[in-house]
Amino acid sequence: MSITPLYSLDEINAEITQAKADLAAARRMQSYAHNSRQREVQRERVKELQNHLEWMQQQRMQIEGAPGLQSILGTVPRG
């Protein structure tokens, strides 16, 4: 049974592009924050955006057919 993706690949790529721009703006605002409360709020916003980007990347990987961590199996040659 397959799960229908929430977004198309184009939609995910557009969302990732926007989230990257939002993350960059939030990081800039963090350096301009005047008091510790403003910096704390910006740090939380940066963390939320990073989590959103990670989720969108997972969605893109599922659509592209790479749903999880991948590894290469083999042995290391000894010389």
N, C-alpha and C positions, 0 to 999 in steps of 0.2 A: 504494500500500500504506500503510495507516495503522497507527500504533502504538497499542496499547491502553495507556491511562494507568495508572500504578501506583496512583494515588489518585483518589477521586472529588472533586468540587469541595468538598463538605462536609468531607471528611477533610482536604483541603489547608487549608481555612480554619481548622479546629480546630488543625491542626499549626502554622500561622502564629501563631495566637493564643497557643499554648503557648510557641513559640519567642520571641515578643516578651516574654512574662513572664519567661522564663529569661534573656534578654538584659538586661532591666532589673535582675534580681537579680544577675547577674554584674557589671554596672557598679557597683552599690552595693557589692558585696563588694570590688571593686577599690579603692575609696576607703578601705575598712576594713583592707586588708592591712597588716600590721605591718612586714614586711621586703621587700627588693627581689625575693627569689625568689617570694614569694606574689604580688606584683604582676605579675611576669612570667607566672606561671601563669594569673592572671586575665585578662591581656591576650590570651594565647593562646586562652583559653576564649571571650572576647568575639569574637575574630576568627573562631573556628569557628562560633559562633552566627550571626554576620553572613553568613558564607558559606552556612550552611544556609538562612537566610531568603531569600537571593538565589536559591538553587536552587529553593526552594518557590514563589517568585514566578514563576520561569520555568515550572515545572510548571503553575501556575494559568493562565498566559498561553497555554500550549499547549492546555489543555482549553477555554479560552474562545475559541480560534481566532485568537489573536494571537501566533504563535510567535516573533517576533523584533522587532528594532528597526523602528520605523515612522517614516516621514517624510512631509511634505506637499510635493508638487512644485508649483512655480509660479514666477512671477516677481514681483519686488518692484516695485510701482508707483513711478515716478520723478515727482517733482512739483516 
